[in-house]
């Protein structure tokens, strides 16, 4: 195993999750939950 110095550590990229990815996944989960809820409990529009 090789020990890295500070400048080598700063060059490493990867493993990060962007805010837009988190929002996109959250939106997809919310949308799918709404579809499932609509089929499970169909309510009449007022």
C-alpha positions as CSV (number, residue, x, y, z in Angstrom):
1,X,0.0,0.0,0.0
2,X,1.3,3.5,-0.9
3,X,0.9,6.4,1.4
4,X,-0.3,9.5,-0.3
5,X,0.7,13.1,0.5
6,X,-1.6,16.0,0.6
7,X,-1.3,17.1,-3.0
8,X,-2.0,13.5,-4.2
9,X,-5.0,13.3,-2.0
10,X,-6.5,16.5,-3.4
11,X,-6.2,15.0,-7.0
12,X,-8.5,12.0,-6.1
13,X,-11.9,12.3,-7.6
14,X,-15.0,10.2,-7.2
15,X,-17.5,9.0,-4.6
16,X,-19.3,12.3,-4.4
17,X,-23.1,12.7,-4.8
18,X,-24.4,15.9,-6.2
19,X,-27.4,17.8,-4.8
20,X,-29.2,17.4,-8.2
21,X,-28.8,13.6,-8.0
22,X,-30.3,13.5,-4.5
23,X,-33.2,15.8,-5.6
24,X,-33.8,13.7,-8.8
25,X,-33.9,10.4,-6.8
26,X,-36.2,12.0,-4.2
27,X,-38.5,13.3,-6.9
28,X,-38.7,9.9,-8.6
29,X,-39.5,8.1,-5.3
30,X,-42.3,10.7,-4.5
31,X,-43.7,10.3,-8.0
32,X,-43.8,6.5,-7.8
33,X,-45.4,6.7,-4.3
34,X,-48.1,9.0,-5.7
35,X,-48.9,6.5,-8.5
36,X,-49.0,3.6,-6.1
37,X,-51.2,5.6,-3.7
38,X,-53.6,6.5,-6.6
39,X,-54.1,2.9,-7.6
40,X,-54.4,1.7,-4.0
41,X,-56.8,4.4,-2.8
42,X,-58.6,6.0,-5.7
43,X,-60.3,9.2,-4.5
44,X,-62.8,11.3,-6.5
45,X,-61.6,14.8,-7.4
46,X,-63.6,17.6,-5.8
